[in-house]
Amino acid sequence: MSEPYVIKMPQLSDTMTEGVVVSWEKEIGAKLERGDIVATVETDKAIMDVEVFRDGYLSAPLADVDSVVLVGG
């Protein structure tokens, strides 16, 4: 079994410092494959998808929908 890793808020533009979680696209316990879209976030410029870069399972979201998350957080 692989080690858990945290899906962090990516910096999706040069000016982005935070994002708002619009929705989680996968349910808790869902199997994830590299490239899957796991969440949708609103940035200072657009609404964008967040993808995962490793295979695994979504154990639990660390941020609620509508919460503001700093880049890297």
Secondary structure, 3 states (H helix, E strand, C coil): CCCCCCCCCCCCCCCCCEEEEEEECCCCCCEECCCCEEEEEECCCCEEEEECCCCEECCCCCCCCCCEEECCC
